């Protein structure tokens, strides 16, 4: 996939809506078939003659005739739909109204600006009528309203204001966290639309959206390939922003995506993940971030996966090009990496293992003091892992590294005590895992026995 979004990608996304919102589309077809008896609403004095005349004509009109009705009085078009949404309580009728409105916006996306103009003239919120429906018990009403919000937000000439945007993105995020249901793909579809707008991407990351996508993708076997594709598409959109792609570094995304690549048989899933990987290696302005991404990909066996993928035949030439590009970049990165780069990447990932650097005296002699860089960043990560991890392997390696740091850096004992690591290591002397107990014991010995230099100042 190309490194910049192409018009074809956007068109493919629009065509894909029929698949992505399959349940919503099926229900919408059923809703259209249940024609509303508008006369009964008139007779019951629930709508005025003006509303009855307009909506009856609009409901039975062909697309060209609907255009004429809207163009003749755009404000009437919006006012009547808003009036109906506010006043009609019956689920079945409200479903019909929302579907009619959604169809109208789909026919001509520029109509969303009429809604904006109407709200601005009356100093009202364009979003409030639809946000109000997001709390309904009827799931079709909820998600049809959500789709309308996404269309107004993405198709309008003006961006959604930040407060409403935060509310909507948090709502989408919370729906993704729910147990898998038939409307999950509709939620992901709305998010796909929203994240094509760069300003919306920034706010989504600010509300901790990436971590939610990551947690959902962790269970990729259970959610189905279509939602996996949609959520990876969201990550791809985010990865075009150089500042945001650097933040992905803290979300431990690469192991999750590498696992999906190794297990999926779907070409479009493979294609979109490799496009994310390519942006991770191409878009960050901070070269150290690119280095960390490259190391993480190597550690997650992405190079081996690329070799397997290269041997297969693909319909998409962009996919073949991405495979070659990423392979070349990773090969080049690995050749340029030092053992300390590798160590930094491993510690930052939190996935400690007995890679060669941990056991090499020369590594610690040359690099122990570098654990103090960036306000003791690496030391603090090791301490945090001792505090929070439940993985015996991570705990054993972290305890070992604390001991080696103290052994090779003269003032290390003082810093370790300041960071609270000494007590953490000592508590693992009674851990259930024998390897954790052993490494904790060695670390404590290094803390107690070594002939320390007193810190100056």
N, C-alpha and C positions, 0 to 999 in steps of 0.2 A: 504494500500500500504506500502511496506517495507520502512524502513528508509534510505536504500541505493538503488540507481538504480540497477536494475537487468538486465541481458542480455535479459530476456523476455520483459522487458519494452522497451528496445531499438528496439528489433525486432517488437514489436507492433507498435512503432512509424513509422518504415519503411513500414509496411503493411498499416498503416493508411494514408500514403501519397496519396493513390488512392482516399480516401475520402476527405482528407484535401485540395487537389488541384484538386478537381473535374472538375472545369471549364477548368483549364489548361490542364488536361488529355484529356478532350473531344476535346478541340481545337487541341491538339497534334495529336490525332488520325486523325482528318480532315487534318492536315498539312501533315502527312505521306502519305495520299492518293493522294496528289497533287504532283506527281513525277516531279522533275525538268528536263528540257531538257538541259543537260550540253553541248550538242553539239552546241546549239545556242550560248552559252557563249564563246565557243572556236572559232566559226566562226566569232563572233563579236569582237574577240581579247581581250575579257575581262578576260580570263584565259589562261594560257600557256598549252602546250601539257602535261607537267608533272602534272599539277594540274588536267587537264581533265582525264588523264589516271588513276590517283590515285582515284579521287573522284567518277568516274564512277564505278570502281571496288568496292570501299568501299561501295557505295550506294546499290549495288545489292548483296553484300556478306551476307552470313549467319554469325552468331556470331563467329564460329570457324575460318572462313575465314577472318573475320575482325581482329581477334586476330593475325593471321599470318601476315597480312598486316602491322599492327602496330608494331609487334615485329621485323619485317624485317628492319624497319627504323622508330623508334619512333619519331625522330626529324622531319622527313618529315610529319608524321601524324599531329603534332602540327602546324608546319609551314604552311601547306596547309589550315588547318582550320582557323588559324589566318589571312592568306592572304585573304581567302574568306570573313571573317567577315569584314575586312578592306575595301575590294573593292566592294562588292555587296551591292547595294543601294535598290534594289527592296524588298519591305516588304515580299512578298510571298516567295521569294527564301531565304531571311535571316531567316524567320521562319523555313524553312525546314533545313537549315544548323545548326541552334541552336538546333533543335529537334534531328537531327542526332547525334550531339555532346553530348547532354544530355543523349541520349540512350546509347552511347558508354561508358560514364562515369558510368552509372548505371550498365552496364554489368561487368565492372571491376573498382572498385573505386581507385585502385592503379594507374590508368592512370593519375590521377590529378598530380602526381609527375612528369610526363613527361612534363606537362605544366610549372611546377616550374623550372625544369632543363633547359628547352628551354629558358625561360625568363632570368634565371641567366647567362647562357652562353652569351647571347646578351646584358646583362645589361639593360634589359627592365622590365617593370612592367607586371606581369602576369595578373593583374586586369584591366589595362587600356582599352583593347578592349571591355571588358564586362561592365565596368563602363560607357564607352562612350554610350553604348546602353540603359542605364537606363534613358536617357533623350528622347528616341524616343517617337513618338506619338502612335505607335502601342503597345497596352497593352500586347499582347502575347509576342512580342519581349522583352519588358521591363521585364516581370516576368519570362520568360524562361531564360533570362540572369542572373537575380537575383538568380534563383535556381542553375545555374552553379557556380556562385560566392560562394554560400553557400557550395556547394559540394567540391569545391577546398579548401575552408577555413577549412572545418571540416574533410575531408578525407586525407589531405596532412600530411606528416610526420613533416612538419614545420608549425608553427603557422603563421597566417596572421599578418603582421607588423602593429604596432599600428595606424599609420596615416591612412592607407587604412581601417583598422578595424573600426576606429571611423567614417570615411566617410560612410561606408556601414551600420553600425548600426544606424547612424543618418538617413540615407535614409529609412531604414526599419521602424524606429520610426515615421518618417513623413508620410509614407504611411498608417500606422495604424491610424493616426489622421484624415485621409480623411473620408468623408462621406462613409457609408457602400457601398461597390461595390463587384462585382463578384470575384475580385482577392484578397479580404481581407484575405481569408483563405490561399492563397498561400504565402502572406507576413508573416502570423503567422507561417506557416509551415517552412519557412526559418529561422525565429527567434527561433523556437523550436530546429532546428538543431544546430544553432550557440550557444545557451545557454547550450547545453550539454558539452561545453568546458569551464572549469572553468575560464581560462584567459579571455575569451570573456565575461563572466558574469560580471567581474569587470568593464570592459570598458563600457558595456551596462548601468550599474548603474551610472557610471561617466557621461554619456551623458543624464542622467535624464530619463532613460527608464522606471523605475518602475512607475513613476507618470503618464506616458502616458498609460501604461497598466491599471492602476487604473482608469483613466478617461474613457477609452473605456469600461471597465467592469461596470462602473456606469450605462451605458445604456444597460445592458445585455439583457433586454427584446427585444431590437430592432436588435441585431446583430446575434441572432441565437445560439443554444446550441453548435454547432461545434466550432465556433470561441471562445466562452466562454471557452470551454474545452482546446483549444489550448493555449489560453493566460494564463489560470491557470496552464497548464503544464509548461509554461515559468517561472511562479512564483515558481513552485515546483523545477525546475532546480536551480534557483537562491537561494532557501532556503537551499541548501546543503552547501553553503559557510557561515561559522559562522559569518564572518564580514558583509557580505551582508544581511543576515537574520536579523541582528541587525538594519541595516539601514531601513529595511521595516517598522520598528516601527514608523518612521516619516512620512510614506505615508498614514496613516489612512486606511490601507488595510482591516483590520479585519471586520469593519462594512459592507464593500462592499461584501466581500466573504461570510459573515454570511447571508446577504440578498439573495445572489444567492442560498445558501444551503436551505434556507427556502422556496424557490419558485421552484426549479428545480425538475423535475421528472426523470432526466437522471442519471442512476447509475454512469456512468463514470465521470460526472461532480462532483457529490457528492464525489466520491472516490478521485479525484485529489485535491479537496479543503481540504478534511480532511487530506490528505497527507501533504499539505502545513501547515495546523494547527499543525500537529504533529511535523514537523521540526521546527516550530516557538517555540514550547515548549521544544524542545530537543537539537537543534543545537547551540543557542547562548551561548557564554562563560560567558557573563555578566548575573549573576543571576537576577539582577534587571530588565533586559529586559524581561526575561521569566516571571517574576512576572507581569510586565505591560501587556504582551500578554495575560496571564491568566485572568487578571482583565477585559481587553477589551473583551475577549470572553464571560466572564460571563455577562458583561454589555450588550452585543449584543445578549443575549438569546441563546447562543450556547449550553449551558447545556440542555435547554428545547428541542432544536432541536435534540440533541444526544439521548435524551430519546425517541423521536418519531422515530428516525432512528433505534434505537435498537429493536424496536418492529416490524420492517419490516424484510422480508427475502431477503437476498442478494446472488447473484451468486458468488461473490468474497470473499473468506475467509479473505483476507488481509483487506478488508473494515470493516468487522465485528471486526477484531482485533484492527484496528485503532479507531473505535468507543469506544470500551472498554478502550483502553489505554488513549485516550484523556479525557474521562469521569472521569477516576480515577485520572489523573493528575490535572484536574480542581478542582475536589472535594478536593484533598489534598492542592492545592494552596489556595483555598478560606479559608480553616481552618487556614492556616498559615498567612493570610493577616491581617494587622492592618488597622484601619480606615484611617491612613495617606497614606499607600500604595494605598488604593482605591482612595483617593483624588488625589495623584500624577498622577495616571493612567488617571483619568478623565480629569484633567487639560491638560495633555500632548496630549490627544486625541482631545482637542478643543471642544468636545461635552458636554458642561456643562448642567447639569439639577439639579433639587432640590433633590439630594440624601441626606440622613439624615445628613451627616457630615457637610453640609453647615449651618444647622440651630442649631447645637449643641454647646452650650457655652463651654462645657468641651473640645471638639475637638479644639476650637480656643485657649483656655487657655494653652493647652498642646503643641500645634503645630504651633502657629502663627510664632514663631521665625524660624521654619524650612523652611519657605518660602524663607529665605535668603540663603539656601544651594546652592551649585554649582553656585556661582556668581549670586544669585537671579533669578535662572532659572524659578521658578514657577511664581514669581511676574512679570517677563518680559513676560511670556506667557499670563497672565491675561491682562496686558497692551496691548499686541498685539491684543488680542481678542476684547478689547474695541475699538481699532483703525480700525480693519478690518471686524469684524463680522456684518452681517445684521440680524441675528437671535435675536429677542427680548428676548427669553429665555436665550440665552448665555450672552447677554448684561446685563440682570437683575442679573444673578448669579455672573458674573464677578464684577459688581459694588458692590454687597453685600459683596463679599469676600474681595475686597479692603478695604471696611469699617471695616470689622471684623479684618482684619490684623492690621489696624491702631489702632483699639480699644484695641487690646490685646498685641501689641508690642510697647513698649514705644518710640522707635526711628523710628517708622513706618512712621510718617508724613513726616519727612525729606526725607526718601528714596522714598516715593511715589511722592513727588514733584520733586525729581531728575529724576525720570523715566517718568515724564510728565503725570502721571495718574490723578492728581488733575484736570487739565483742561479738560481731556477726560470725567471724571465723571460729571463735571459741565455742559458740553454741552448736556448731556442726561436729564437734568432737563426739557427740552422742547420736549422730544421725543414723538412721536405719540402714543406709547404703554404705557398705564397707569402703568403697572408693572415695566417697565424700569424707568419711571419718579419717581415712589415711591422708588425703590431701590437706584437710584441716589441721591434722596433727603436725605435718611437715611445716605448714605455714606458721603455726603457733611457735614451733621450735625456732624458726627463722626470726620471728618477732621477739622472742625471749633471749636467745643465746647470742645473737650477733653483736659484735662490738661496735655499737652505733656511735656516730659522731653527733654531738649535740648541735641542734640547729642554731644558726646565728641570727642575730636581730631579734 
